[in-house]
Amino acid sequence: MRLISFSMTVASFLDGSKSVTRRLGWKTLRPGDVLMGVEKAQGLKRGEKIKKLGALEVIDVRREPLSAIGDEGFPGVAREGLAPLSPDQFIEMFCKANGCEPTDEVTRIEFRRVVDVASDEGRRTRDPVMEIVRAKRLCACGHLEHEHIHDAPDAAPEAIVGSCWLCECALFRGRAS
């Protein structure tokens, strides 16, 4: 699974207030891709280990000039997990950290967290997304193998056996996409 670092916004990633990130590169990313958020992926010192923060699913990806965050205003910066900053302050901080210009094209990645499962005792248990990825049981939309309700609008109600735990679309008995 591809790693994505959130070293500057760990707290906002963990508390769920971060749902968008902008990156230089990342041109091959597609909606439905599942990534592992980490605190730091590069520049680790000898003996230092990668700290996983949790899995995420990419909802939307687009290329745009960094300055386009100005069109989103303060809500756009808040979705980046940096609410106290203005769009101009965000652009200045991003350019300084990444050595780029406000007119440079970046990849805007919108995502949703796939929350890790923890038991009542606080011990980590299996992460369902990781189990699905390991078993290579991803459907076309990046979730469990299933057929979406909109793919079978005339399906009998008794054929519906539940919903996908990730995107909440209907699951059908004995059918998979």
Residue pairs with C-beta under 8 A, 6 or more apart in sequence:
1 34
1 35
1 36
1 55
1 130
1 133
2 33
2 35
2 36
3 35
3 36
3 37
3 38
3 41
3 50
4 21
4 23
4 35
4 36
4 37
4 38
4 41
4 56
5 37
5 38
5 39
5 40
5 41
5 42
6 13
6 18
6 21
6 37
6 38
6 39
6 53
7 39
7 40
8 97
9 18
9 21
9 80
9 81
9 82
10 39
10 53
11 81
12 18
12 80
12 81
12 82
13 37
13 53
13 54
13 81
13 113
14 53
14 54
16 113
17 78
17 81
17 83
18 79
18 80
18 81
19 79
19 110
19 111
19 112
20 76
20 79
20 80
20 108
20 109
20 110
20 111
21 80
21 108
21 109
21 111
22 66
22 69
22 80
22 94
22 106
22 107
22 108
22 109
23 106
23 107
23 109
24 98
24 100
24 104
24 106
24 107
25 107
26 61
26 107
26 109
27 63
27 107
29 58
29 61
29 107
29 109
30 58
30 61
31 58
31 59
31 60
31 61
31 142
32 57
32 58
32 138
32 140
32 141
32 142
33 57
33 58
33 142
34 55
34 56
34 57
34 58
34 114
34 129
34 133
34 138
34 142
35 55
35 56
35 57
35 58
35 111
36 52
36 53
36 54
36 55
36 56
37 52
37 53
37 54
37 55
37 56
37 113
38 50
38 51
38 52
38 53
39 50
39 51
39 53
40 48
40 50
40 51
41 50
44 50
54 113
54 114
54 115
54 116
54 127
55 113
55 114
55 116
55 127
55 129
55 130
56 111
56 112
56 113
56 114
57 111
57 112
57 114
57 129
57 142
57 166
58 109
58 110
58 111
59 110
59 111
59 112
60 108
60 109
60 110
61 107
61 108
61 109
61 110
62 107
62 108
63 105
63 106
63 107
63 108
64 105
64 106
64 108
65 102
65 103
65 104
65 105
65 106
66 91
66 94
66 95
66 100
66 101
66 102
66 103
66 104
66 105
66 106
67 91
67 102
67 103
68 108
69 76
69 77
69 80
69 87
69 90
69 91
70 87
70 88
70 91
72 79
72 87
73 87
74 83
74 86
74 87
76 87
77 83
77 85
77 86
77 87
77 89
77 90
79 110
80 90
82 90
82 93
85 93
91 102
94 100
94 106
95 101
95 102
100 106
114 127
114 128
114 129
114 166
116 124
116 127
117 124
117 125
117 126
117 127
117 128
118 124
118 125
119 125
128 165
129 166
132 138
132 143
132 144
137 144
137 145
138 144
138 145
139 145
139 146
139 176
139 177
140 177
141 148
141 167
143 164
143 166
143 167
143 169
144 164
144 165
144 166
144 171
145 176
145 177
146 164
146 169
146 170
146 171
146 172
146 175
146 176
146 177
147 172
147 175
147 176
147 177
148 169
148 170
148 177
149 155
149 160
149 169
149 170
150 169
151 177
152 172
152 175
155 170
155 172
159 172
159 173
159 175
160 170
160 171
160 172
160 173
161 171
161 172
161 173
162 170
162 171
163 169
163 170
163 171
164 170
164 171
